[in-house]
Amino acid sequence: MKIYCDGSCLINPGNGGYAGIILQNGICEYLLYGSEGSTTNNCMELIGLIESIKFIESNVKNFGLISIYTDSKYVCDGSSSWIEKWSRNDWKTADSKDVKNRELWEEIWSLKSRLNLSFSWVKAHSYHKYNNIADLIARYACENQLAKYSGVYDDNFVTKIMNEKIVNKDF
């Protein structure tokens, strides 16, 4: 299983959106997105990750390793190394400050304790097709305050967004 996830906020804090694309055996199988008001980009990045992992855990059988791809160093580094130190230090940073977005990090920590997760950073707005699509959907969810969706990958929906972004020169 592979997850490409992203989050977006047009104004930080402000309205935000997230997206997750889940591939199984190299094929886009599932799509997740949603929006929240009065949030931050980092929260949306984390929620996109959490919602995607929870969807797999609840809806897919025999998934094994979940490889997660994100263009957020905050999510990648936090999930792969910082989180262990934070959990040992009562959710304090190296300089004894409270970890921001603690409740979301605690949820990721819980997921990591149950599942086999790997995290990889990909450069934003580069040649990673699914990262670019996740970015477009997260921004679209943010701009349009889309209701939460988690289900089958909808190629028509993705094509509609991509065409709209190309026409508006946002892509």
C-alpha positions as CSV (number, residue, x, y, z in Angstrom):
1,M,0.0,0.0,0.0
2,K,1.1,3.5,-0.8
3,I,-0.3,6.8,0.5
4,Y,0.3,10.2,-1.1
5,C,-1.0,12.8,1.3
6,D,-1.0,16.6,1.5
7,G,-2.6,19.5,3.3
8,S,-3.3,23.1,2.4
9,C,-4.2,26.4,3.9
10,L,-4.6,29.6,1.9
11,I,-4.1,31.7,5.0
12,N,-2.4,30.3,8.0
13,P,-4.5,29.9,10.2
14,G,-7.6,29.9,8.1
15,N,-9.7,27.5,6.0
16,G,-7.8,24.3,5.2
17,G,-8.1,21.2,3.1
18,Y,-6.4,17.8,3.0
19,A,-6.1,14.9,0.6
20,G,-4.9,11.3,0.5
21,I,-4.5,9.0,-2.5
22,I,-4.1,5.4,-1.7
23,L,-2.5,3.0,-4.2
24,Q,-2.7,-0.8,-4.0
25,N,-0.4,-2.8,-6.2
26,G,0.4,0.4,-8.1
27,I,-3.2,1.3,-8.9
28,C,-5.1,4.2,-7.5
29,E,-7.8,2.6,-5.4
30,Y,-9.0,5.1,-2.8
31,L,-9.3,8.9,-2.5
32,L,-9.8,10.9,0.7
33,Y,-10.3,14.6,1.1
34,G,-12.0,17.1,3.4
35,S,-11.8,20.6,4.8
36,E,-11.8,22.5,8.1
37,G,-12.2,26.1,9.1
38,S,-9.8,28.0,11.2
39,T,-6.9,25.5,11.0
40,T,-3.2,25.5,9.9
41,N,-1.3,24.0,7.0
42,N,0.5,21.6,9.4
43,C,-2.7,20.4,10.9
44,M,-4.1,19.7,7.5
45,E,-0.9,17.8,6.5
46,L,-1.2,15.6,9.6
47,I,-5.0,15.1,9.2
48,G,-4.5,14.0,5.6
49,L,-2.0,11.4,6.8
50,I,-4.1,10.2,9.8
51,E,-7.3,9.9,7.7
52,S,-5.5,7.9,5.0
53,I,-3.9,5.5,7.5
54,K,-7.2,5.0,9.4
55,F,-9.1,4.4,6.1
56,I,-6.6,1.6,5.2
57,E,-6.8,0.1,8.7
58,S,-10.6,0.0,8.6
59,N,-11.3,-0.9,5.0
60,V,-8.4,-3.0,3.5
61,K,-7.5,-6.5,4.5
62,N,-3.9,-7.9,4.6
63,F,-2.2,-4.6,3.7
64,G,1.2,-5.2,5.3
65,L,3.6,-2.3,4.9
66,I,2.1,1.1,4.3
67,S,4.5,3.4,2.5
68,I,3.7,7.1,3.0
69,Y,4.9,9.9,0.7
70,T,4.6,13.5,1.7
71,D,6.1,16.8,0.6
72,S,6.0,18.0,4.3
73,K,9.3,17.7,6.1
74,Y,7.3,18.4,9.3
75,V,5.2,15.3,8.7
76,C,8.1,13.1,7.4
77,D,10.7,14.0,10.1
78,G,8.1,14.2,12.8
79,S,6.7,10.8,12.0
80,S,9.9,9.0,11.4
81,S,12.2,10.3,14.1
82,W,11.0,13.2,16.4
83,I,7.8,11.4,17.5
84,E,9.7,8.8,19.5
85,K,11.6,11.4,21.5
86,W,8.5,13.5,22.0
87,S,6.6,10.5,23.4
88,R,9.5,9.7,25.8
89,N,9.7,13.4,26.9
90,D,6.0,13.7,27.8
91,W,5.4,15.5,24.5
92,K,8.0,18.2,24.9
93,T,10.5,19.3,22.3
94,A,14.2,19.2,22.8
95,D,14.0,22.8,24.2
96,S,11.2,21.7,26.7
97,K,8.4,23.4,24.8
98,D,5.0,21.7,24.3
99,V,4.8,19.8,21.0
100,K,2.5,21.7,18.7
101,N,-0.5,19.7,17.4
102,R,0.1,17.2,20.2
103,E,-3.3,15.4,19.9
104,L,-2.6,14.7,16.2
105,W,0.9,13.5,16.9
106,E,-0.4,11.2,19.7
107,E,-2.8,9.7,17.1
108,I,0.0,9.1,14.7
109,W,2.0,7.5,17.5
110,S,-0.9,5.2,18.2
111,L,-1.1,4.2,14.6
112,K,2.6,3.6,14.4
113,S,2.4,1.3,17.4
114,R,-0.1,-0.9,15.6
115,L,0.9,-0.8,11.9
116,N,4.0,-1.1,9.8
117,L,4.5,2.4,8.4
118,S,7.4,3.9,6.4
119,F,7.8,7.6,5.6
120,S,9.4,9.2,2.6
121,W,9.8,12.8,1.7
122,V,9.2,13.9,-1.9
123,K,9.9,17.3,-3.3
124,A,6.7,19.4,-3.7
125,H,5.5,20.4,-7.2
126,S,8.0,18.2,-8.9
127,Y,7.7,15.0,-11.0
128,H,5.8,12.9,-8.4
129,K,2.4,12.5,-10.2
130,Y,0.4,11.4,-7.2
131,N,1.9,14.0,-4.9
132,N,0.9,16.7,-7.4
133,I,-2.6,15.3,-7.6
134,A,-2.9,15.2,-3.7
135,D,-1.7,18.8,-3.6
136,L,-4.4,19.9,-6.2
137,I,-7.1,18.1,-4.3
138,A,-6.1,19.5,-0.9
139,R,-6.1,23.0,-2.3
140,Y,-9.4,22.4,-4.1
141,A,-10.9,21.1,-0.8
142,C,-9.6,24.1,1.0
143,E,-10.9,26.6,-1.6
144,N,-14.3,25.0,-1.8
145,Q,-14.7,23.8,1.8
146,L,-15.5,20.3,0.6
147,A,-17.3,17.9,2.9
148,K,-15.3,14.8,4.1
149,Y,-15.0,12.1,1.5
150,S,-13.3,8.7,1.8
151,G,-14.0,6.0,-0.8
152,V,-13.2,4.7,-4.3
153,Y,-10.8,6.8,-6.3
154,D,-12.8,8.9,-8.7
155,D,-10.8,9.6,-11.9
156,N,-13.6,11.9,-13.2
157,F,-13.4,14.1,-10.1
158,V,-9.6,14.3,-10.3
159,T,-9.7,15.1,-14.1
160,K,-12.3,17.8,-13.4
161,I,-10.1,19.5,-10.8
162,M,-7.0,19.2,-13.0
163,N,-8.8,20.7,-16.0
164,E,-10.2,23.5,-13.8
165,K,-6.7,24.3,-12.4
166,I,-5.2,24.3,-15.9
167,V,-7.8,26.7,-17.3
168,N,-7.2,29.0,-14.3
169,K,-3.4,28.6,-14.7
170,D,-3.1,27.3,-11.1
171,F,-1.5,24.0,-12.2
